[in-house]
Amino acid sequence: MVRGMLRCLPALLALGALCACQGALNSQSAIPGQYARAQAIPSTMPSARPSSAPKILGCPYPSGDVYQTTITNASPESMSAQYITATLAGGGAGGFQAWVSLQDINSATNSTPLVTVKPGNSYDRPYSPIPWASNFFIEKDGDHHSEVIDTQSCQYYEGYLTIYNASGNYLSMYNNEHIDLTKPFVQPPDGALSTATGIPLGLLAVRPEELSAGVIGHAIGWNAVSHSLNGVAGAPCVSPAGKAHCTDGNAYQGPPSDYPMPYGSHARLKSSFNISGLSREAKIVALAMQQYGLYVYDTGCCNAIILANDSTGSPVWTSSDAKSLATISPADFDIIAPPN
């Protein structure tokens, strides 16, 4: 959800801009040794998800220690304080934001027609075909993300710069990804899929049924502020981000002596943060931030989390909730070691 920004426009490539699409140069990180530090193992390990873990529209989250592992007692990794300091110095000190009606997880079934997906550029080959109905929602913001879940087969599809051609009944996507939700998580070899990192934003979205129930049972997505992280092309990322081509080309703009955080980092709201004064909905989000944390999946205008509509309706989220959430900022987080 990079609000109003296009991550990898061919025009920028023509001008030689650094961009982490699957054709960008794999140059080395400007921060030597950062990847090794990011992989430090905490002294207190996260606990695995229970067998009764909440589902996404009736389907499981991929098994493993990514989406539903409790990190409440995990120790911060060794570079946590430096990463947070750099994020703030790079312009990322603002409070968290969330908007309604930007994303919609479309529900498909085994009987939903399969539609061809054509590439939106000359070098990516999006997954095709995917289930699609003519009334499915595409994000109206500049990134035009699309999310589809087959609630019978539990297959998930997410695209970037999605265009549906009704007359030809086909889709065009800059790139996309397909995830079998019944299989264990596997770190993708590349990012630059539906997001810069390759981390699917729809699986990290806060959905209406979760706010209604008062429980979010998974990690949340963090769209960080552009240039507040180590986003230069070729910079190392950490799991669950892709192993390569996993940034958006936005170089860190803080002091050169800083240690900016890698894309894909796992942040956790400190247990010392007092959530008692938050609104009901903001408190539900904050509790998930403490229990499951946030993954940096991309960057954009603001520190933002994702609220998504789905087949159960729209999230109940008011201006009071937004104001309450904005009292939480990256300064209130620790960074823990990435999942396996």
N, C-alpha and C positions, 0 to 999 in steps of 0.2 A: 504494500500500500504506500507507494511513493507518491505522495499527493502532488499532482500537477507536474511531475518530472518524468521524462522518458529516459530510461536507464541506458539504452544502447542504440541510439539513433544512428543510422548509416551516415548521416551528414557529419556527425561528430567523429565517426571513424575516419571519414574522408579527410578531416582536418587533423587527424593524428591524435585525437584525444585518447587518454587512457581509459579503457573500458573493459570490463571483465566478462564480456560475452565469449562464447565458445570459438572465437577467432582472435581474441585479444592475445597480445604477447605475454608469455609467462615469465615476466621479469622477476627478480628477487625482491624480497621485502626490504623496505628501507629501515627496518628495525631488526638488526642482526640478532639471532638467537631467540627471537620472540616465540617461535613455534615450540621450542623445547620448554620454555617456561610455561607456556599455556597448557602443556600436557602434564603438568605436575599433578600428582595424585594426592587427594586430601587424606588426612589421617583418619577422618571419620567418613566412611563410605555411605552413599545414599542407600536407601532401602528399596527393594524391588516392589513393583506394583502388586496388589492383591489380585487373586483370580476373579474377584467380584468388581473389578474396576469399572467405572462408568464408561459408556460407549458413546459413539458419535452416530446418531440417528440409527441405532440398532446394530452398528458394526463396531468391532474392536479397534482400538488404536494399535499400530504395529507393536509387537512385543519387543522387549529389550529394555534398556534403561534410559530411554529418551523422553517419551511423552508423559508417562504416568509414574515415574519414580519419585518417591518422597525424598526431598533434599533438606528437610528442616534441620537435621543435625549434621549435615555435611560441613566439613571445615572449609573456610575460604582457601582458594589456591594462593600460592606464594606471591603472585603478582597482583592480587586483587586490589590492594590500595592504590598501586601505581596506575592500574587500568582505569579505575574510577576517577582518580585525579586528572588523568589525561582526557577522559571523556568530558569532564566539566570544563577544562581549560580549552578544549577544542570547540566549544560552543554548545555542548549538550547538557547544560545545567537546568534546562526548563522542566516544568512539571509534566507528568504524563497526560495525554489527551486520548479521547475516543469519540468517534462519530457514528451515528446510526445510518443505515440504508446505503452504505458504500459497497458492502459485500453481501452476497446471497449464495448459500450453498444449495445448489439445485439438486433435487432428488430424482433419480432415475430408477428404472427397474430393468429386469432382463428383457422386457418387451419394448423398451425405449429404442427408437431407430438409431442405428449407428451411422455417423456422418463422417465423411472424409475431412481430415485436417491438413491444409496446405501450408507450407512454410512461409513465414513472413519475411525471411531474409535468405541470402544465398548460401549460408553455411550451416544453419541448424536444420535438423530433421525432426519435427515434432512427432510425438506418438499419434498414430492414426490407425483405425477410426476410433471415435469415442461416442458414447451415447449422448444424444442431443435432441431436444425438442425446440420448436421455433419460438416458444414463449420463455425459454430459459433466460436467466438474468446474466448480463455482462456489466461489470463495474463501469459506471459512467465517468469516473475520474480518469485522469490521463493514462493510467496503466492498463485499464480495461482487462483486469483479471476476470477469469471465469473459474468456477468451482462446481464440479459435478460428482456426486456419490451415487453409485448403484447400490441401493439399500438391500438388494437380494444377493448379489455376488460379492458385495463389500469391496468393490474396486473404486478407487478415487482418482479423479482427473482434475488437473489445475493448469490453466493457461495464462499467458502474458500477451498483451496487445491482441486480444481476441476480437475478431470480426466475424459476424455470421452473415453469409450471403444467402438471403432468402430465395432469390430467384434460381440460384444454382444449387441450393441446399448443400452448402459446404461451409467449413470454417477455415479461417486463416489465423495463425498464431505465430508470434515471433519465436516462441518456444513453449513447451509445456512439459508436464511430467505425469506419469501414471504410477500409482502405488497400490499394490495388493495389500489391503489392510489386514488380511488374515496371516501375513507372513512377518517374520521378525524384521526389525529395522536393519538396513544395510546402508552405511555411509555412501552417498553417490560419488562416483568418480569425478564428476564435474558439477559446478553450480550453473548459473546463468540458465536456469530452467524457467519456472514460473516466477521466481524471485532471484535476486543476485546470488544468494548463497545456495539456492536449490532446496532450502527448507520450505515446505509448503505452508503458506500462511493460513489456509483454511483449516488445517488440523490444529492450529494454535489460536483459532478464533474463539471468542466468548459468544455463546449462543443463547437465544431467548429462554430455552427450557432450563438452562443452567442457572440463570439469574432468578427464574421463577422458583426453582427448587432450593436455591440458596447455596449451591455447591458447584464449584468448577473442579472437575476431576482430572486435570491435565495441565501441562505447561502452556504458557501464553506467549504470543509473538511480540517482539519489540522492534518497531521500526524506528531506529535511532536517528539522530540528527546528522545530516550529511557533513562530512569532514571532521566529525568528532571521534572517528575510529580509524584504524589502519586499513583504508580502503583502496590504496594504490593498486594498480593492476599487478597481479603476480604475488601480492601479499599472502602469507599463509593464513588459512582459516582453520577453525577447529570444528570437530564433529558436533552436531549433525550436519554442518555445512558441507558442501562438496569438497573434494580433495584438491581441486584446481579450478581456475576460472570462477572464483567464488566471491568476488567483490564487485563493486560497481564503478571502480576507477576513481572514487573520490578520495584524494590524498588527505592525510591528517593536516589540519591547519593550526594546531596548537604549537607550543614551544618545541623546537627540534630535539631537545634533550628528554622529552617525555617518552613514555612507553604506551602508545595507544592500543586499545583493546582490539583483538582480532574479531572478524566477522564469525558468527556462529556461537559466540560466547554465551555462557549460561549464568544469568544473574539471579540473585535471590534477595528479596526484601528482608532487611534485618529484623530479627525477632524483637529487637528493642524498639522498633517503630510502633508508636501507639496508634492503633487503628480504631480505638473506641469512639473517636469523634467523627468518623467517616459516615457517609450516608449508607443505607443498607446495601445498595448495589455496589458502591465503591468498596465497601468492606468485604464483600464476596470476592471481588477481584483481588484485593490486597491479601486476603487469606491464601488464594491460589499462588500469588507471587511469593509468599513465604513457604508454602508447602511444595510447589512444583517449579516455581521460578519462571523466568522469561528467557527466550532465545532471541538473539539478534539475527533477524532474517534478512534485513535490508536497511537502507537509510532513506531519508526524505526530509521533509520540512521540520518535523517535530518528533519528540519522544511520544510515539503513539502505540496503542494496542488496538486489536481488531475486534470490532463487534460485527457479527454476521447474522443476517436473517436466515431462516431455514424453513422447512415444511411446518414447523410448529408456530411460526409467526415472526415477529420482530422483537428485539430486546427492548425491555422497558428501561429507558435511560434518559434522564432529564438533565436540564442545565445544572441543577443542584448536584447531581451525580458527577457531572463533568468537572464542576468546581471542586468537589471533594477529591476526585482522583488527582487533580492538578497539584494537590498538596504533597504528592509523592514524586520525588525526582531521583535521578540516578545516584545522587549523593547518599541515598538511603539504602543502597544495595551493596552486597558483596558479590564477588565473582567466584564461582566454584569450578572445579575441574570439569572438562568436557566429558560426555558419556563415551563409552567404548564404541 
